[in-house]
Amino acid sequence: MSIGFWQIAIVVVLVVLLFGRGKISSLMGDVAKGIKSFKKGMKDPVQDQPDSTSSQNQSSEEDNSDKK
């Protein structure tokens, strides 16, 4: 026994009735943003990581200026 069109239609109608159209559309928008962010992170993982040496140099320069 396979799932037919009418079973899928009934489930979709029940979900829309329970959650409402606005809630479902906002949820799908959030899912799409998450997928786009994941793809972007997989494409350029090196650019998102901060350079630890430059941040250490900046913090030491700030410490020196505070001492003056």
DOVEX-866783 format. One record per residue: residue in three letters; x, y, z of N, C-alpha, C in turn. Coordinates in steps of 0.2 Angstrom, whole numbers, always signed. Example, Ala and Ser with C-alpha at 12.3 -4.5 7.8 and 13.67 -1.06 7.14 Angstrom:
BEGIN
+-----+-------+-------+-------+-------+-------+-------+-------+-------+-------+
:  aa :    nx :    ny :    nz :   cax :   cay :   caz :    cx :    cy :    cz :
+-----+-------+-------+-------+-------+-------+-------+-------+-------+-------+
: ALA :   +66 :   -28 :   +39 :   +62 :   -22 :   +39 :   +66 :   -16 :   +39 :
: SER :   +64 :   -11 :   +35 :   +68 :    -5 :   +36 :   +64 :    +0 :   +39 :
+-----+-------+-------+-------+-------+-------+-------+-------+-------+-------+
END
This chain:
BEGIN
+-----+-------+-------+-------+-------+-------+-------+-------+-------+-------+
:  aa :    nx :    ny :    nz :   cax :   cay :   caz :    cx :    cy :    cz :
+-----+-------+-------+-------+-------+-------+-------+-------+-------+-------+
: MET :    +4 :    -6 :    +0 :    +0 :    +0 :    +0 :    +4 :    +6 :    +0 :
: SER :    +4 :   +10 :    -5 :    +8 :   +16 :    -6 :    +4 :   +22 :    -4 :
: ILE :    +7 :   +28 :    -2 :    +4 :   +34 :    +0 :    +1 :   +37 :    -7 :
: GLY :    -5 :   +39 :    -7 :    -8 :   +42 :   -13 :    -9 :   +50 :   -12 :
: PHE :   -11 :   +52 :   -17 :   -12 :   +60 :   -17 :   -17 :   +62 :   -12 :
: TRP :   -22 :   +58 :   -11 :   -27 :   +61 :    -6 :   -25 :   +60 :    +1 :
: GLN :   -20 :   +56 :    +3 :   -18 :   +55 :   +10 :   -13 :   +61 :   +11 :
: ILE :    -9 :   +63 :    +6 :    -4 :   +69 :    +6 :    -8 :   +75 :    +7 :
: ALA :   -14 :   +76 :    +3 :   -18 :   +82 :    +3 :   -21 :   +83 :   +10 :
: ILE :   -24 :   +77 :   +13 :   -27 :   +78 :   +19 :   -22 :   +80 :   +25 :
: VAL :   -16 :   +77 :   +24 :   -10 :   +79 :   +29 :    -9 :   +87 :   +28 :
: VAL :    -8 :   +89 :   +22 :    -6 :   +96 :   +21 :   -12 :  +101 :   +24 :
: VAL :   -18 :   +99 :   +22 :   -24 :  +103 :   +25 :   -24 :  +103 :   +33 :
: LEU :   -22 :   +97 :   +36 :   -22 :   +97 :   +43 :   -16 :  +101 :   +46 :
: VAL :   -11 :  +101 :   +43 :    -5 :  +105 :   +45 :    -7 :  +113 :   +44 :
: VAL :   -10 :  +115 :   +39 :   -11 :  +122 :   +38 :   -16 :  +124 :   +43 :
: LEU :   -21 :  +120 :   +44 :   -26 :  +121 :   +49 :   -23 :  +122 :   +56 :
: LEU :   -19 :  +118 :   +58 :   -16 :  +118 :   +65 :   -11 :  +124 :   +66 :
: PHE :    -7 :  +125 :   +61 :    -2 :  +130 :   +62 :    -3 :  +137 :   +59 :
: GLY :    -7 :  +137 :   +54 :    -9 :  +143 :   +50 :    -4 :  +144 :   +45 :
: ARG :    -6 :  +148 :   +39 :    -2 :  +149 :   +34 :    +4 :  +154 :   +35 :
: GLY :    +3 :  +159 :   +39 :    +8 :  +164 :   +41 :   +14 :  +160 :   +45 :
: LYS :   +12 :  +156 :   +49 :   +17 :  +152 :   +53 :   +21 :  +148 :   +49 :
: ILE :   +18 :  +144 :   +44 :   +22 :  +140 :   +40 :   +26 :  +143 :   +35 :
: SER :   +24 :  +149 :   +32 :   +28 :  +153 :   +28 :   +34 :  +156 :   +31 :
: SER :   +33 :  +158 :   +37 :   +39 :  +161 :   +41 :   +44 :  +156 :   +43 :
: LEU :   +42 :  +150 :   +44 :   +46 :  +144 :   +46 :   +50 :  +142 :   +39 :
: MET :   +47 :  +142 :   +34 :   +50 :  +140 :   +27 :   +55 :  +145 :   +26 :
: GLY :   +54 :  +152 :   +27 :   +59 :  +157 :   +26 :   +65 :  +156 :   +30 :
: ASP :   +64 :  +154 :   +36 :   +69 :  +153 :   +41 :   +74 :  +147 :   +39 :
: VAL :   +70 :  +142 :   +36 :   +74 :  +136 :   +34 :   +78 :  +138 :   +28 :
: ALA :   +75 :  +142 :   +23 :   +79 :  +144 :   +17 :   +85 :  +148 :   +19 :
: LYS :   +84 :  +153 :   +24 :   +90 :  +157 :   +26 :   +95 :  +152 :   +29 :
: GLY :   +93 :  +147 :   +33 :   +98 :  +143 :   +36 :  +102 :  +139 :   +31 :
: ILE :   +98 :  +137 :   +25 :  +102 :  +133 :   +20 :  +107 :  +137 :   +16 :
: LYS :  +105 :  +143 :   +15 :  +109 :  +148 :   +11 :  +115 :  +149 :   +15 :
: SER :  +114 :  +150 :   +22 :  +120 :  +152 :   +26 :  +125 :  +146 :   +27 :
: PHE :  +122 :  +140 :   +27 :  +126 :  +133 :   +27 :  +130 :  +133 :   +21 :
: LYS :  +127 :  +134 :   +15 :  +130 :  +133 :    +8 :  +136 :  +139 :    +8 :
: LYS :  +135 :  +145 :   +11 :  +140 :  +150 :   +11 :  +146 :  +148 :   +15 :
: GLY :  +144 :  +145 :   +21 :  +149 :  +143 :   +25 :  +153 :  +137 :   +23 :
: MET :  +150 :  +133 :   +19 :  +154 :  +127 :   +16 :  +158 :  +129 :   +10 :
: LYS :  +156 :  +135 :    +7 :  +160 :  +137 :    +1 :  +166 :  +141 :    +3 :
: ASP :  +166 :  +145 :    +8 :  +172 :  +149 :   +10 :  +173 :  +149 :   +18 :
: PRO :  +175 :  +143 :   +20 :  +176 :  +142 :   +28 :  +181 :  +146 :   +30 :
: VAL :  +187 :  +147 :   +26 :  +192 :  +151 :   +29 :  +191 :  +158 :   +30 :
: GLN :  +187 :  +161 :   +26 :  +186 :  +168 :   +27 :  +182 :  +170 :   +33 :
: ASP :  +178 :  +166 :   +36 :  +174 :  +167 :   +42 :  +178 :  +167 :   +48 :
: GLN :  +184 :  +163 :   +48 :  +188 :  +163 :   +54 :  +192 :  +169 :   +55 :
: PRO :  +192 :  +172 :   +61 :  +196 :  +178 :   +62 :  +204 :  +176 :   +63 :
: ASP :  +208 :  +180 :   +61 :  +215 :  +179 :   +61 :  +218 :  +180 :   +68 :
: SER :  +220 :  +175 :   +72 :  +222 :  +176 :   +79 :  +228 :  +181 :   +80 :
: THR :  +233 :  +181 :   +75 :  +238 :  +185 :   +76 :  +237 :  +192 :   +75 :
: SER :  +232 :  +194 :   +71 :  +231 :  +201 :   +70 :  +227 :  +204 :   +76 :
: SER :  +222 :  +199 :   +79 :  +218 :  +202 :   +85 :  +223 :  +202 :   +91 :
: GLN :  +228 :  +198 :   +91 :  +233 :  +199 :   +97 :  +237 :  +205 :   +96 :
: ASN :  +239 :  +207 :   +90 :  +243 :  +213 :   +89 :  +238 :  +219 :   +91 :
: GLN :  +232 :  +219 :   +89 :  +228 :  +225 :   +90 :  +227 :  +225 :   +98 :
: SER :  +226 :  +220 :  +101 :  +225 :  +220 :  +108 :  +231 :  +223 :  +112 :
: SER :  +237 :  +221 :  +110 :  +243 :  +223 :  +113 :  +244 :  +231 :  +112 :
: GLU :  +242 :  +233 :  +106 :  +243 :  +240 :  +104 :  +238 :  +244 :  +109 :
: GLU :  +232 :  +241 :  +110 :  +227 :  +245 :  +114 :  +229 :  +245 :  +121 :
: ASP :  +233 :  +240 :  +123 :  +235 :  +240 :  +130 :  +241 :  +245 :  +131 :
: ASN :  +245 :  +246 :  +126 :  +250 :  +250 :  +126 :  +248 :  +258 :  +126 :
: SER :  +242 :  +259 :  +123 :  +240 :  +266 :  +123 :  +236 :  +267 :  +129 :
: ASP :  +234 :  +262 :  +133 :  +230 :  +263 :  +139 :  +236 :  +265 :  +144 :
: LYS :  +242 :  +262 :  +144 :  +247 :  +263 :  +149 :  +250 :  +270 :  +148 :
: LYS :  +249 :  +274 :  +142 :  +252 :  +280 :  +142 :  +249 :  +285 :  +145 :
+-----+-------+-------+-------+-------+-------+-------+-------+-------+-------+
END
